[in-house]
């Protein structure tokens, strides 16, 4: 019975495509990913995760193809709280990007710890 619930939970977590910071760190070690900070340029300059590129959410549709040509690349999006990155994820999925993930709760939660 427990296995059944784990399978359901894992499936829904994958469909939701929200990942934790711990999962992000593992992915960064094991896979080639594109890490995108969707906050404003000013917020990005004030501090960002290593290896992240900055494409603000309001420019994501216009600038994504310049930075990510393969729509099957693994993309991890983040912002301060997870709200803007969730919006950006939806926009990229509508453009046909298939492996787009949102850092749940954003980086503010990480930096507070």
Beta strands, then each sheet from edge to edge (+ up, - down):
strand 1: 18-19
strand 2: 33-37
strand 3: 53-54
strand 4: 74-78
strand 5: 99-103
sheet 1: 1+ 5+ 4+ 2+ 3+
end
